[in-house]
Structures are given as structure tokens and as C-alpha cells.
Amino acid sequence: MNNVKKVCRLALLCLSVSTLVACSSLSEKTSSSSSENQTEASSSSSEKKGLFAKAKEKLSSSDFNPQDVSDTTIESIKTYEDYLTMYEKIVDNYYTEADEAFKGTALEDSASIQELKDSTKKEMEEQKKQYGPLKKAPIQGKEEIIQFLKDYRDNLHQQVEQWKASL
């Protein structure tokens, strides 16, 4: 039983580290392009402060509410707010899958699971800090962000499947 706990803790630690590495590499790619585009957006917005700009802003506001974590849903994101919402949905889906995988086992209410949840919540807060100010802005480098979300979802799902197989 102790070996199972050690293996699960090690797997959780590896997953957390790999997720942080993936997030940080994505952050570096998008932060430079988003700051350039934010500068362009602010200069053009000062030129269009009329009725047309206000109407456009209202139309571009997002009511993104993902019901699943499918490729189609991920590909439908348009703004950084959509990205954050989708990221959170993927994490919530992961929690659900992990809870189901551990239900009825000794790990169901373990500290390792809580550590994992705390770690992913911290990652989510870091994403919000980074992309929060750009909420309504269209995503720059959308293909890379979409691919990151798909890979992130797939890696989390694969981790849960490995846990299921080892239990």
C-alpha cells in the first residue's frame, strides 16, 4: 500500500512539473506576441472611440461556456477569456476523472490528491495573472494555444488512465 502511495505521489509530482514546464514555455511564446499586439490595439482603439468602436466591443464580448473538453470546443475559443475558461474546464474535467478513478481506493481522500488539486489551482491562478488583463482581446498565436490546450487535456487524461491501470 505504501508503494502505491509513493508511486502516485511521484506521478503527481511529475505531472505537476511537466505542466509547469509546458505552461511556462507557452507563456514565453505568447507574452512577446501579445504585448506587441496589445500596443497595436491600444493605438488603434484611441482612434476609434466612437459609436462603431463601442458596438464592436459589445459584439466581441464572449459568452463562452464550454460544456465539454472536445477538440471542437477547444477550437472555438476566440479571446483570452475564452482560453482561461477552457483551461479551467479542462482542469475541472481532470478533477472529475481523477475522483472517479480513485473512488473506492485508499487514495480517494488522500493528501496526494489534495496536493494535486492545490498545484493545479496555483497554475490556474498563474494563467489568470498572465492573461487576465487581455480578457477581451482576440488570441494571438491561436493555433499554438489551441494545441497547448489539446495536449494539456490529453496529458491529464493519459495520467488518469495510467493511475487506473496501476490501481
C-alpha positions as CSV (number, residue, x, y, z in Angstrom):
1,M,0.0,0.0,0.0
2,N,2.8,2.4,0.8
3,N,4.4,1.7,-2.6
4,V,1.2,2.6,-4.3
5,K,1.1,5.9,-2.4
6,K,4.7,6.6,-3.3
7,V,4.1,5.8,-6.9
8,C,1.0,8.1,-7.0
9,R,2.8,10.9,-5.3
10,L,5.7,10.6,-7.7
11,A,3.4,10.6,-10.6
12,L,1.6,13.6,-9.3
13,L,4.9,15.4,-8.8
14,C,6.0,14.6,-12.4
15,L,2.7,15.7,-13.8
16,S,2.9,19.0,-11.9
17,V,6.4,19.7,-13.0
18,S,5.7,18.8,-16.7
19,T,2.6,21.0,-16.6
20,L,4.5,23.9,-15.2
21,V,7.2,23.5,-17.9
22,A,4.6,23.4,-20.6
23,C,2.8,26.4,-19.3
24,S,6.0,28.4,-19.0
25,S,7.1,27.7,-22.5
26,L,3.7,28.7,-23.8
27,S,3.9,31.8,-21.7
28,E,7.1,32.9,-23.2
29,K,5.8,32.4,-26.8
30,T,2.6,34.3,-26.3
31,S,3.7,37.0,-24.0
32,S,6.0,38.6,-26.5
33,S,3.5,38.5,-29.3
34,S,0.6,39.6,-27.1
35,S,2.5,42.6,-25.8
36,E,3.2,43.7,-29.4
37,N,-0.4,43.2,-30.4
38,Q,-1.6,45.0,-27.2
39,T,0.4,48.0,-28.2
40,E,-1.1,47.9,-31.7
41,A,-4.6,47.5,-30.2
42,S,-4.3,50.4,-27.8
43,S,-3.1,52.8,-30.6
44,S,-5.9,51.8,-32.9
45,S,-8.5,52.0,-30.1
46,S,-7.7,55.6,-29.4
47,E,-8.5,56.4,-33.0
48,K,-12.0,54.7,-32.8
49,K,-13.7,56.0,-29.7
50,G,-17.0,56.5,-31.5
51,L,-20.2,54.5,-31.6
52,F,-18.7,52.0,-34.0
53,A,-16.0,51.0,-31.6
54,K,-18.4,50.6,-28.7
55,A,-20.7,48.4,-30.8
56,K,-17.8,46.3,-32.0
57,E,-16.6,45.8,-28.4
58,K,-20.0,44.6,-27.4
59,L,-20.2,42.2,-30.3
60,S,-16.8,40.8,-29.5
61,S,-17.6,40.2,-25.8
62,S,-17.6,36.5,-25.2
63,D,-20.3,34.3,-23.7
64,F,-18.1,31.2,-24.0
65,N,-19.5,28.5,-21.8
66,P,-17.9,25.1,-22.7
67,Q,-19.9,22.0,-21.9
68,D,-17.1,19.6,-22.7
69,V,-13.4,19.4,-23.5
70,S,-13.7,18.2,-27.1
71,D,-11.4,19.4,-29.9
72,T,-14.4,21.3,-31.4
73,T,-15.0,23.2,-28.1
74,I,-11.3,24.0,-27.7
75,E,-11.0,25.2,-31.3
76,S,-14.0,27.6,-30.7
77,I,-12.1,29.9,-28.3
78,K,-11.7,33.4,-29.6
79,T,-10.4,35.6,-26.7
80,Y,-8.0,35.2,-23.8
81,E,-11.0,35.0,-21.5
82,D,-12.3,32.0,-23.5
83,Y,-8.8,30.5,-23.2
84,L,-8.9,30.9,-19.4
85,T,-12.4,29.4,-19.3
86,M,-11.4,26.5,-21.4
87,Y,-8.3,25.9,-19.3
88,E,-10.4,25.8,-16.2
89,K,-12.9,23.4,-17.8
90,I,-10.0,21.1,-18.7
91,V,-8.8,21.2,-15.1
92,D,-12.3,20.6,-13.7
93,N,-12.7,17.6,-16.1
94,Y,-9.4,16.3,-14.8
95,Y,-10.5,16.5,-11.2
96,T,-13.7,14.6,-12.1
97,E,-11.8,11.9,-13.9
98,A,-9.3,11.6,-11.0
99,D,-12.0,11.5,-8.4
100,E,-13.8,8.7,-10.3
101,A,-10.5,6.8,-10.8
102,F,-9.7,6.9,-7.1
103,K,-13.2,6.3,-5.8
104,G,-13.3,3.3,-3.5
105,T,-9.5,3.1,-3.1
106,A,-7.2,4.1,-0.3
107,L,-6.3,7.2,-2.3
108,E,-9.8,8.5,-2.5
109,D,-9.3,11.1,0.2
110,S,-5.5,11.2,0.4
111,A,-3.3,14.2,0.9
112,S,-1.7,13.5,-2.5
113,I,-5.0,14.2,-4.3
114,Q,-5.4,17.5,-2.4
115,E,-1.8,18.4,-3.2
116,L,-2.5,17.8,-6.9
117,K,-5.6,20.0,-6.7
118,D,-3.7,22.7,-4.9
119,S,-1.0,22.6,-7.5
120,T,-3.4,22.9,-10.5
121,K,-5.3,25.7,-8.8
122,K,-2.0,27.5,-8.4
123,E,-1.3,27.0,-12.1
124,M,-4.7,28.3,-12.9
125,E,-4.1,31.5,-10.9
126,E,-0.8,32.0,-12.7
127,Q,-2.6,31.7,-16.0
128,K,-5.2,34.3,-14.8
129,K,-2.5,36.7,-13.8
130,Q,-0.8,36.4,-17.1
131,Y,-3.8,36.5,-19.4
132,G,-6.4,38.3,-17.2
133,P,-5.6,41.8,-18.4
134,L,-6.1,40.6,-22.1
135,K,-9.5,39.1,-21.4
136,K,-11.5,40.5,-24.3
137,A,-8.6,40.7,-26.7
138,P,-8.5,38.2,-29.6
139,I,-6.0,35.5,-29.1
140,Q,-2.7,36.0,-30.9
141,G,-0.9,32.7,-31.8
142,K,-4.2,30.9,-31.6
143,E,-3.0,27.7,-33.2
144,E,-0.3,27.3,-30.6
145,I,-2.7,28.0,-27.7
146,I,-5.3,25.6,-29.1
147,Q,-2.6,22.9,-29.5
148,F,-1.4,23.5,-25.9
149,L,-4.9,23.1,-24.6
150,K,-5.4,19.9,-26.5
151,D,-2.1,18.5,-25.4
152,Y,-2.8,19.6,-21.8
153,R,-6.2,17.8,-21.8
154,D,-4.7,14.7,-23.4
155,N,-1.8,14.5,-20.9
156,L,-4.1,14.9,-18.0
157,H,-6.4,12.2,-19.3
158,Q,-3.5,9.9,-20.0
159,Q,-2.3,10.4,-16.5
160,V,-5.7,9.4,-15.1
161,E,-5.7,6.3,-17.3
162,Q,-2.2,5.3,-16.1
163,W,-3.5,5.6,-12.5
164,K,-6.5,3.5,-13.3
165,A,-4.3,0.8,-14.8
166,S,-2.0,0.8,-11.7
167,L,-4.8,0.5,-9.2
